[in-house]
Structure formats: structure tokens, C-alpha cells
Amino acid sequence: MDKRVSYRAVAETASLHEKRSGEPIISVREVTVGYGETIILRNISFEVGEGEVLAVLGRSGCGKSTLFKAMIGLVEPVSGEIFIGAERVMPMSEGVSQGVLRRIGVLFQSGALFSSMTLAENVAFPLRQFTNLPRRNIEQIVFLKLSEVGLAGREKLLPSELSGGMQKRAALARAMALDPRILFFDEPSAGLDPATSAGLDRTIMKINETLGTTIVMVTHELPSILAIADRVIMLDAEEKGVIAEGNPHELKQHSEDPRVREFFDRS
């Protein structure tokens, strides 16, 4: 296979992890989100550094999914701004570069694979939609992405022929198809048994470590949080905002907020 097909040069990919600057690649500035007259989160502000793994935590109903949707452009904020790099992506405007929006990949909780398409066709879908690459190059990229998530040799299978964990990894391969700088995950381990979840965690960590991909994930799975996240923000429904931010291990050991301790001390 011609490894030059990848959008990033081999030399750049190999050294990308070393080049992380920690500079913000995502900035959420005074964002308020809600539905109609109901405010879910008010004046949320935080940044995500390049190459960082950030987990968004909190009890059900605290606004995790709403914030996630706002960050990927599915929900328009009531107020505030969201930037990727130096370019504002929310509130959405006609001047927003499609190139900026294509710098992100999304793994939804359900996986959202097309049931009538093979794995290869699912992964190839964004390449065919957003690029003019020749068929052979697309096939090579599909092989590369499926290999990166441990699914080489399963290109011709349908999603129904895979286990839940394999479906999540296939959806991850599709999210990576355009070599995004940022990956967003919505409850990536939901519905998986502990062993399968741990395997998916290792795949995510490998992607972050080898490609330097920035990762933002919404999750309530404590083992995944402690295994993957460099930093977390915890949301609270009553506060309608952030009640804790920092390294998950440090919060688990040292936070004096009973809401934070309850979350991390659960068995």
C-alpha cells in the first residue's frame, strides 16, 4: 500500500505527538445553551489544548449532550461563541469555512453506521462526499483506517455481522476518515461490557498518542475517564454550569465538593 495516501505525511505523523504545544484548539466562550425558554447551561467557558483528551462529566440531565451538540454544530447557542483554532464556528454563519468543520470527526453513541453498507463503504462515505480522490486512493485510506482500529480484513462485513464493540470501532474508523485534528465522542463505551470497553479505551489512547488527535468525549464511565482523560470538566444541572475542572485522579483524591466526590467514589 502506498502510505503517502494519508493526508498527513509519514514524517509529520511520527513527530506530531512531540510537537503538541498545548495551545487551545477549541475555545468555548461564555456559551449559554437551551431549548426554547429553557436554559440548560449558562455562561460556560473552557478551552481544550491541542493533543489533549478532555472528558465532559456529570449526572443525567446536567447538559452534557446539549454541550456536545453545540460544540459540533447541531445546536445553536443562545449566546456566546465557540472557536476551532482562530475561526469561530458557532454561532454558525455563511462565512464559516467548510475546511474548519471538516477538521472534526464525530462518534455518536449509537455508532450511526449505515446498516445497508459494508464497513468499507461506511468508512469511504465521507471520503466520497467531501473529496475528489480516485477510487484506489479511497480504498487505501479505508484499509488504513480500519487497520488503525483493529478491523483489517473485515471490510466486506455489514454492521449487523459485528459485535457491539466492533461496530463502535468501525464508527471510529469512519470518524477518522478525513484525518480530523479533533475527535468528538458521545458515550463511546455505552452498552459495552467491561472487557470490550477497556479494549475501545486502548484504541482511543493509541490514536491520541500516535496521531496527536485532540479528543473531547462525553461519558459517565468512570474506568474510561480514569484511563483516558488528561482533564475533565464536570457539569451540574442545578448550577447550570461547571462545578469542577482538572485532572480526574486529582479530583477523585482531593476534591472537597460532595457532588464531585460522590461521582468519583461510586463503585
Helices and strands as residue ranges (DSSP letters): G 3-5, H 10-16, G 17-19, E 24-35, E 38-49, E 53-57, H 64-71, E 79-84, E 87-90, H 98-101, E 104-107, H 119-130, H 135-148, G 159-161, H 164-175, E 182-186, H 194-211, E 214-218, H 222-228, E 231-236, E 241-246, H 248-254, H 258-265
